[in-house]
Amino acid sequence: MTDRGYESQLASAELPFFRERRAMARDVYFDEAAACIAGYVRDIGNDHRQRTVIASIASEVDFDPADPTDQFTCSAFVAAHLAPIGRIRYSADRRPGPEPEFRRFAGTKTRDVLQTIIEDFRFQYEHSTADGDEVAATRPESKDAAKLPNAYNTPIHLSGFAAARRSRLNTLVDDSDVTLGCVVATRIARWLIDGRGAIFDIDPSRNTRALWRSPNAYLTYWCFRSILDWQELVKALPSGAQDEKLIDHFKSELREAIEFGVDANIDHLSRIVAALHSGVSSLYDATDLACTLAVVSLVSNQYGRKDDLTRALIEHSFDLLIEHFVLPDGSFAPKSAALTTKSGYSLVLSSAEIGAVLLHALVGELNALQVAALDPVINNIARRRGGARGWGHQAATSPFRRQAFAACGGLTFLRLYHDIVDNLAATHCARQLGVEPFTHDPGLELVVLPESVRDELTDHVIIPISEKKRRDLAVMSFILGGPPGTGKTTIVKKVAHDLGWPLLVIDQASFLRQGTAQIESEAERLFGLLFELSDTVVLFDEIEEMFEDRDTGEKSGRFLTTSMLPRIHKLRDLARVVFVFATNHPDRIDPAASRPGRIDKIFTVKVPTREERVGVLESLFDSYKASDEVRDLFNRVGVAASALDFTRGYLKELVKTCVNIESSHGSEALTEAALNQVLDALKDQVRKEQGEREGRRRR
């Protein structure tokens, strides 16, 4: 795919490479999407009868009479692709412009349309039976290819319905919607099971496997995608709030469909690869290879079925797709129709839609070299844009014809391409910063957050990010203050663990890596990488001098504060990471640094209460593998009650010392007198430390 010279050149300039491509995708996306939405809203304003036609984004107001899809299918198709329209992730090099206004505009103007999709889905499928055996068509005006249920329209309807439901912010899914969606999703899964993991015909009654028939890769893709989309919505439902029996039945059918799907589609993909290597490329085209590749990637991700051999097949198939089917102008130019109706209408996919199918399945799979191989494709998509009417279709008889499906493909490809490149840039910067990938730590599972910060960290940081996926409502930056030894670092580790994110610790040594004379340039380098980082908890550990009060701090402290504030503001605006300042002296932080917009909250970790000390001691006993004799001794002496003002650090020192005494000198050496001696020595240290803090406070 690429020669070694290009590979070495790419490795030496990865970040500029990523930034250039990300900026192009983002700029075209926002320019084109804003124009498409403006045209769409104008069309709705001109003709209220077209209220359901979200597909008038990038399409003529009057549908092509040969198009086999009705208004609802177009609407559902667009919703499945563009429900997140305008929500492209902010990146460090984002341009100033109308992005916030565009996001607000897109969100408010599409709300009514998304609600209409929900209502249309209910109307189309409301006569379904409770057990899912039958899904009745309710619209007599449907064209022959839209006769329901079928393996083309119905999956698109389900994906659009799921996207519309997810996009209705703060709106709970009705029980009736879950029932209806599960019935339709279960039926689609049953079609896949009947076809042993593939779809052969738009008419489900004829979906039987035969040696002389090849699967329809496009229909198979949509059937799998729709039930996986529905699965994501079901996962987000609160337990016990819906019909668990119906949901369990859907999950069972989904699992069986995926088990068939992995084997069947890996077999079909292998046949395509073999044909291409044999020089028989006329049997298949870009649609076949892209859709089959997408299905293999999607279904093998489920239940841990993607092994090294499957990954190698996916990577090699991607290389063959680029080599055999991307023309010099960047188009895929499919040779055959993805679908042909009884009336003879052929549905030929645009290059944009083929690209969108491919990237939808390969998010997180592509490397920098494969992204570089897509350069002709993204240039083609950017070049073919047509303003408020979106993208033209290579197969259209008129160059002025615009299709909703092609526009969806173009915008979706740009959004996914942007996010893939953005993830690669974040991974590159994580390597530069030494961030280790997240790994599960059983020890942190046992850690209980202190009562003084537990509820606020859970309600304002962990739940909004990990469960609600609402970073706009989450605390993304905070100061964690408290005396030394209160476990501030452990608290931040616990937050990162509960989020499932890696932790990066930055201290003063990080800024002094090249000496005090280069502290500003080192800060510029560090924050340049931090701006690109994503889904990481960043702990600035005890670096008060960077943000010392400019009215009371030293000259160097004032310089650092002035220099760092704009960077902290930008890091917070990006909302890509959660960053924390841990400090023993929160009162010394410059008020400008802790201002809203830079720091969302200030949390104070207090000394553990008696009940918390019991829990901390139990956790420490487990960590240090303390014997039953040590545990009994602590209980007899009443350490949890007598260790007043002991932080977690002092409790840790107490347990560690006692375990060491027993390990070195035997259990007979660890007496009550020995424990009390250690305890008294630590109490003296606590009193001395408290006196020093009080003295500093008075000064």
N, C-alpha and C positions, 0 to 999 in steps of 0.2 A: 504493500500500500504506500509506503514511503521509504526513501533510501536512508542509509545510516547518516549521511551528511546532514540531511534535513532534520533528522531526529536529534542530533547533537546540537544543531542550531536552535531547535525548539526548546531543548532542556535548559539552554543558557538564557533564555528570555521568556520564560513561561508567563510571568505575571503581565508584562506588556501585551503578550499574545492574547491572554484571556481578556484583558481590559478592552482591547480594541474590538474584539468580536462581541463581547457583552454590550458595549456601548452601541454598536451598530444595530444589534437585535432590539435593544431597548428603545432606541430613537425611532426606528421604523414602526415598532409595536405601538408606541404611544401616539405617534403622528397618525397612523392608519386607523387604529382602534378609535381614537377620538373622532375622526372623520366619519367612520362607519356608524358609530353610535349617534352622532348628530344627524346623519341621514335617516337612520332608523326612527328616531324620535320625531323627526319632521314628517316622515311618512305616516306614523300613527296619528299625528296631529291633523294631517290632511284627510284621513279616512279612518274614522273610529271603527269601521267594520274590520279593519286590518289589525285590530288590537292583539290578536294572537300571533301575528306574523313577526316574531322576533327574527325570523329568517330574512326579513327585508333588509337586515344588515347585509350589505354587499349583494343584494339581489334586486331585480326589478320588482316594482310594487305588484305587478300582475305576474303570476307564476307562469312559467313555460307550460303549455298544455300537455306537452309530451313527458313532463317530469312525473314519475310514478308516485311521488310523495305528496301527501296532502299538507295542509298548513300545520297541523299538529306535529307531523313527523319533522318538518323543517324546524319548527319551534323547539322540539325536543332535542334535535341534533345540535342546534346552536347552544341550547342551554347546557348540554353535556360537555361542550367544548368551552363555552365562554362564560359559564357562571362565575369563574374567578376573574373575569375581564377587569382590567384596571388594578388587579392585585399583584402585579409583578413585583417581586421582592426588591426593595431598595438596595442598591449597591454603593460601594464606597465612592465610585466615580460618577454618581448620577448627576445629570445636568440640572441646572435650575430651570424651572418651567412650570407648566400647568398641571403637574402630576396630582397634587392634592385635590385641585378642582375637578380634574378628570375622574378621580376615584369617587368623589362625592357624587358627581353627575351620573357616572355609570351605576352606582349603587342605588340611587333614588329612582332613576328612570327605568330601570329594569325590574323593580320590585313588583309592579303590577303585572308585567308580562310573566314573571316566574310564577306568580299566583295563578295566572290563567293556565299555565302548563299543568299545574297541580289539578285544577278543576277539569281540564280536558282529559287528563289521565283517568280521573274518577269516572267521568262520563263514558269514556271508551270502554272501560273494563269493569264497570259497576255490577254487571250481571254475572261476574265470575262466581262459580260455586265455592263454598267454603273449603272443600277439600282439594281445590286446585285442579280437578280433573278436566275442567272445561273453562275456556275463556271465550266469551261470546262477542262477536262484532256487534256494535250498536249504531254504526253510522252507515246508512244505506248509500250515501253519496261517495264512499271510498272507492278509489279506482281498483283495478283488479290486483295490482301488486300490493295495494294497501289493505286488502281483505284480511281481517284479523281473525285469529292470530297468525302471524307468519314470522319467519326467521330473520326478516330484515326490519320491518317497521317496529315490531314489538320490542326487541332489545333496545332500539333507539329510544322508544317511548319510556322504557324503564330507566335507562341512564339519564335521560332528561328529567324524569320525575325525581330521581334520587338527587340530582344536582340542584333542582329547584327547591327541594325540601331542605337540603343542607344550606342553601343560600338564604333561606328565610330566617334571618338572624333573630335570635331570642324567641323563636316560635317552636313550640314542642310539636313533634310529629303525632298526629292523631292516631288513635288505635285503629281506626278504619283504614287509614293510609298504610299502616304497617301490614295489616291483614291483606289488603289489596296488592301491595308490592310483593309480599312474600308469596302470594298465590301465583303472580305472574313470573317472579324469579324462579320459583320451583318448577313451573312449567317449562321455562327455557332450559333449566338444568336437565330436565327429563328428556328434552329433545337431544341434548348433547350426549346423554347416556345411551339413548336409543341409537345414535350414530356412532357409538363407541368413541366419543371424544371429539367428534367433528360434525359439521353441518354440510350436507350434500345438496340440499334443495330448499328453496324458499318456502315450499309447502311442507310443513312438519310431518304430514302423513306419508310423505315420500322420502323421509330422511332415513334411509337404510344404507348400510355399507355394502359395497360390491367391489369385486376385484377390478372391474373395468371403469370404475368411477373414481375421480379424484375429488377430495373435499373442496368446497368453496371456501377459500381462506378468508375472504372478506366477511362472509356471514358467520364463519366460526369465530373470527375475531370479535365481532359485535356481540355475539351471544355470550362469550366468556367475559368480555369487558362489562357487559350490563350486570351480570350476576355478581361480579367482583365489586362493581360500584355499589350495588345494593348491600353487599356484605359490609362494606365500610360504613354505610349508614346504620345498619343493624348493630354494629359494634359500639356505636356511640349512644345507643339507647340505654336508659337506666334499667338495671336488672329488675325483673318482677313487674315492670310497668306495662308489658305487652303480653300477647298470647305466646307463652314460652313453648308450648307444644308445636305451634305453627312455625315458629322461628327454628326450633330444633329440627323439624322436618326439612325446612329449607337448607339448613346447614348440612344435614345428612346427604341430601341430593347434590348439593354443591361439592361436597367432598368426593362423592362417587364420580361426578362429572370431571373433576380435576384429575382424579386418578386415571381415568380413561384418556383425558386430554393430554397429559404429559406424554404418555407412550405414543398415542396416535400422531401427535403433531411433531414430536421428535423424529418419528419415522418418516413423516411427509417432508420435513425439512431436510433430512438426510437424503431423500430421493432427489430433491431439487438441487442440493449441493453436488450429488453424484452426476446429475444430468449436465450441470454447468461445467464440471470438470471433464466430462466426456465430449464436450462440444455440442451437446444437443440443447442449446439455450432457447430454441424456438418453442419448446414445450411449456415454458414458464416465462412470466414477465415480472416486472418490479412489484406489481400488486400481490402476486402469489408469494414471492419471497419475503416482502416486507410484512405482510399480514401473518404468514406462518411463523416468521421469526418473532413477531410481537406476541403471538399466542404462546409460543414456547417459553419466552421470557416471563410472561405474566403468570402462566399456570405453574411453572416450575418454581416460582418464588413462594408458592403456597405450600405449607406443610413441610418446608425444608427439602424440596425435591431438586433444587438446583445444585448439582455437584460439579466438580472440576471439569468433567467430560462435557456436561451440558453447557457450561460457560465457554469452553473452547469452541463448541459447535456454534454458539451464538456469535462469538467474536469472528470466527471464520466466515459465517454467513453474512455478517455485516460487511466484511471486506469484499466478498463476492458481489454483494448488492452494489457497492460503489464502483467496483471494477467493470461489471457487465451492464449495468442499467442506468448509470448516471451519464447523460450525454454531455458534450462539451459546453452546452449552454446552461448546464446545471439542472435540467429537467429529467424526470424519470421516464417520461414517455411510455406509459403502459401500452402493451400491444393488443390487449383484449379487454372486454368489459368485465367489471367485477360482478355484475348482475345483469341478467336479461329477463325482461318480463314476458308474460304470455302475449302481450300486444306488440312485442318486438322492440321495445325501448331498451337501449343499452346504457347502463350506468358505468361510465368510465371515470376513474378517480383522477383528480388533479395531482400534480406533483406535490402541491402544498399538503393535500390530505394524506398522501402516502408518507410524506415526511413527518406529519403529525402522528400518524399511527406508529411509526418507527420510534420516535422519541418518547411517546407516551409509555412505551414498554421498556425503554432502555435508560430511563432516568436513573442515575447512579451507577450505570454500567460502562459508559463510554470513557475512554481516556483522552488525553490531549491530542494524540495522533489521529484518533478517529474523529474528533471534533474538527481538526484541520482538514480532514478528508471531506467534510460537509461544506467547506467554503463555497464550492460552485453552487450547491443547493440553496444556501441562504442568500447568495448574491442573486440567484434567479428569482427567488421569492420576493426579495426587496425590489428587484427591477420590475416585476410584473404588477406591482400594486397600482391601483387605479383610483385613489381618492375615496370619496364618500361611498362609492359603490363596491369597494373592495377589490378582489383579484379576479382576473379573467381566467377562463378555463382553456387549456390547450386544445381540448377536443371540441370546443364550441364552434358553431358555424360562423358566428360573428365575433370579431375581436372586441366588440363593445359589450357583449353579453357578460353579465356578472352573476355569479352563483353564490348563494349563501354557503354552500358546502365548501367551495374553494376559499371563501373568505375565512370561514372557521378554521380550515386547515392552515392558512397562512398565519393567522393570529396565534393559533395554538402552537404551531411550529416555532414561531418567534419567542413565545413565552417559555416553552420548554427548553429551547436552545439557550436562551438567556440564563435560565436557572441551572442548566447542566454546566455551562461555562462558569457561572458564579460558584457552583459547588466545587468545581475543579480549582478555581482560584483560592477558595477557602481552604481546601485540602493542601494546596501548595504552601499557603501562608502558615497553616498549622504545622507543617513539617519544618518550616523555617524557624518557628517559635518553639519547637520541641514538644508540641502537644501530642500526647499519646492517645490513641483511640479509646473510647469508653469501654470499660470492662466491668462486669458485675462484681461487686465486692460483698461477700456474705457478711463480713464484719460490720459494714455500714448499715446492713439491714437491721442489726440489733440496736443501733444508735437511736436514741429518742431525743428529739429536739427539746431544749430547755423550755419550760413553761412560759418564761418571759417573752419568748419570740416564736413559739411553736405555731400558734393560731395565725399570726400575721404572715409568717413565711409560707404557711400552707395555703392560706386563702388568697394572698396577693401575689405570690410568685409561682408556686408549684402547680396549683389547680388551673389558673388561667392559661398557663403555657402548655402543660402536658395534657390536660383533659379538655379544656374549652378551645384550645388553639387560638386564643385571643391575646396576642402580644400587645395590642393597643390598650387593653385593660390591665395588663400585668405590670408589676413592679420589675423593671429591667435593670435598675441600678439602686444600690442602697449602701449606707454606711452601717457597719456592724461594730459598735463600740462596747467596751467593757474592760474590767481589770484584767491584767495578765493571768493566763491560766484558766479563763472561763470557757475555753473550748471554741473560740471563734473560728479557728481553722477547721476544726472537726465539723462545726455547723455548716460551713460553706461546702465541705466535702459531702455532707449529707444532702444538701440542696442539689448539688450537681448529680449525685447518685439517683435521687428521686426523679430528676428531670431526664435521666439517661444521657447526660452530656458529659464530655470530658472536662477536666479542670486544668486551668493554666494559672500558675502562681507567679506573680511579678513582684519583686522586692527592690530595695534601693540598689542592690548589686546589679540588677538588670540594667539600670540607667547609667551605672558607673563602669560598665564593661570596658570602655575605652578611656577611662579617666574623667576627672571633673571638667577638663577643658572641652571635652566632646559630649557633655551630657545633653546638650540641646540637639545635636545631630543624632545621637542615639535615641532620644525620645521621639524624634521625627521618624526614624526607622521603625521603632517599636509600634508606634500608633498607626503608621502606614500599613503594617501587617495586621494589627488588631482591627482596623476598619474592614478588612476583607474577611476576617474570621466569621464563622457562623456556628450557631448551636453549641456554644461553649460557655462555661462559667469562668470568668476571669477574676482572680483574687489579687488585688493590690494589697500586699501584706505589710503593714506597719511602715508606711511611707509618708508619715505626717508632714515631713519637711516639704514635700511637694505641694501641700495645700495648707501650709501654716498661715494663720491670720496675718494679713499684710500689715496690720496696724501694730502688731506686737512681735512678729517673727524677725529673724535675722534677714540680712540683705539677700543671701542666697535663697532663703525660703520665699521671699517676696518675688524674686525672679521666677522661681519654679512655678509658683501659684499662677502668676500672670501668663506664663507660657503654656501651662497645662489646661487652663479653663476652656479655651476654644476646642481643644482636642476632646476633652471629656464631653462637652456639649454635642459634638458631632457623633461620638461613639454612642451616646444615648439616643440621638435622633435616628440613627440607623436601625436600632432595636434588633440587631443580629445576635448579640451576646447579652448575657446577664453579667454585670460587673459589680464587684463588691470592694469597698474599702474597709479593711479591718484595722482598727486602731485602739490603742489603750487610752487615748486622750481625745475623745470626740469633741471636747470643748475647745481644742486648739485648731480645729478645721476652720478655714476661712469661710465666713457665711456665704460668699459668692460661689464657692465650690459646692455647697450643699443646697443651693437654690433649686427649686423645681425646674425641670428642663435639663438639669445635669444629674441631680440625685433625686430619686423619687421618694425615698423613705430613709429615716434614721431609726435603726433598731438598737436597743440597749440590752446586752446580755447581763443578767444579774447573777449573783452568787446563787448556787442551787439551794432550794429549800430542803427540808429534812426528807420529804418524800422523794424528791429528785435525787438526793444523795444516795438513797437506798438503790435506786435504779442505776445510777452511775457506778456504784460499787459492784453491783451484780454484773454489769457489762465489763468492768475491769477484771473481775475475777475470771470471767470467761476468756478474755483476751490474753491474760497472763497464765491461764491454766492453773489457777490457784487450787490447792487441795481442799478437801472438806474440813481439815483441821484449821486452816487459815480462815475459812468462811465462818466456822463456829466461833473462833477466837474474836473476830470482829463483832459478831453478834453479842458475845458475852460482855465485851468491853463497852458496847454501845457506841461504836465509832460514828454511825450515821447521825446520832443525836448530839454527840459532843464535838464533832468537827465543824463548829460554827464558823462561818465566813470562809470555809474551804472552797476554793474553786475546783473545777474538774482537774486542773493541772496538779494541785496539791493532793487531791485524792489519788490521782494516778501515781504520784511519787510515793505516797504512803503504801499503796498496794504493792508496787514494784519492789520497794525496800523490804517489805515483809516476806515476799515470795523469795527474794534473793537470800535473806537470812535462813529461811527454811531449806533452800536448795543447797547452800554452802555449808551449813552447820547442823542440819537435821532439825526435825520438828520439835525436839526437846529444847532447842535454843530459842525458839519463838514462844516466849512466855507472855503473860499479861504485862509483866513489868517491862519487857523489851518493847512490846507494842506501844505502851504508854510513853516510853522514853522517845520513841520515834515521833509519836503523836505530839508530845509537848514541844519537841524541837521544831516541828513544822508550824505549830501555833505561834511560836516566837517569831518565825519568819513572816507569818501572816500579819501579826501586830506591827512589826517593823515596816512592812510594805504599806500598811494602812497609814502609819504615821508619816511616811515620806509623801504619799499622795496628798494627805491633808496639808502638809507643808507647802507643796507645790501649788495647791489650790489657793492658799492664803496669799502667796506671793503674786 
